[in-house]
Amino acid sequence: MRLIGVVFTLVLSVPLAAGAQQGAKTKLVGVLSLASPDTSAHLVKAASDALRALGWVQGQNITFVSRFAYGRLDRVPELAAELVRSNVDVIWTGGRSQLQEASGKDRDEACGLPS
């Protein structure tokens, strides 16, 4: 759990750091989960808390756009496409291995992206 927070913080701190200094635009973080909102809530809260420590506050300069597959892997490509169309700045998911293991596909195929 702690590793997820560290990885998430590192992934977001680099691309969002420049935006934090500019302060003009609210950054959108897409959250793509194979689970439901209830079972993912603790992860989103941990990420939100880690980002708050870096100066990113939900509703002020960062907004989460969440999509949940409710355990249905076949929904992941559609949900990922929705997030891309929403022009999110970054997409956070349970990880490449989670999608690959569940689908038996490589990362791009599991997310419905062209190879």
N, C-alpha and C positions, 0 to 999 in steps of 0.2 A: 504494500500500500504506500509506504513512504517513498519507494523507488518510483512509483507512478507519479507522485506529486513532484519529485525532483525532475524527472524526464519532462513532464508537462511544463514545468516552470522554465526549464532550459529551452525547450522548443519554442515557447511563446516569448520569452524575454528578448531573444535576438530580433525577430521580425517586428515585434511591437515596441521595442525600446525607442526606435526613431519616432514612431507615432506618439509616444508618451511625451516626448519633448516638444512636438509641434502642438499637441493639445487641441487641435481643431476638430478632428473627425473621431467619432466613436467607432472603435474597432469591433467587428463582428467575429465571434468565435463560434463556428459550427460544431455542435456536439452530435456525433453519430454513434448510437449505441445499439447493440443487438438485443439489449434487455428492455425493461420498461422504465418509466420515470421513477417509480418507487425503488427499484433495485439499483438504479444508477445514481440516485440522489446524493449518496455519501461521496461518490467520486466527483460529481459536479461541485459539491460544497468544498471539498478539499482543494480542487483546482481554483475555485473562486477565492478561497482563503489565501492560497499561495500567491495568486495574482494581486490580491489586495495588499499584501506585504510589499509588492513591487510598485504600488501606486495605481494599480488598475482596479477601479471600483465599478461593480455591476450597476448599470443605470446612469453612471456619470461619464465614463470614458471607455467602457467596454459593455457589450451586450452578448449574451449567449443565445444562439438560435439552435434549438434542440430538435432532433429527430430520433424516434425510437422504433425499432423493428419488432419489439415484443417477441423475440425469439425466432422470428421468421427471416432466415437468411435471404430468401428470395426477394425481400423488400429492400435489402441494403443498396443495390444499384440505383433504384428509384429514389431512395432517401438521400443518397450521396449526390445524385443529380440535382435534387431540390436545393441542397445546400450550396452547390456550385452556382446554380441560377440565382440564389439569394446574395451572391457576391460577398460571401464571408471572406475574412482575411486569412483564416486558417481553419482547418477541420481537425478536430480532436476525436479520436476513436479509441476503443479498447486496445488497439494495436494491430499491426499488420498480421502478427501470428494468430490473433483471435479470428480474424477474417479468413486467413488462409486455412487454418485448421478446420473451421466450420464449413468452408466451401470446397476445399481441395484445389483451389485456384491460386494463381499468383496474385500479388497485391493489386495490380491494375485491373485484372479480370474480376477480382472479388468486388472492386469498387465500381465496376462498369466503365472503366476508363479505357480508351484505345491504347493498344500496345505500342 
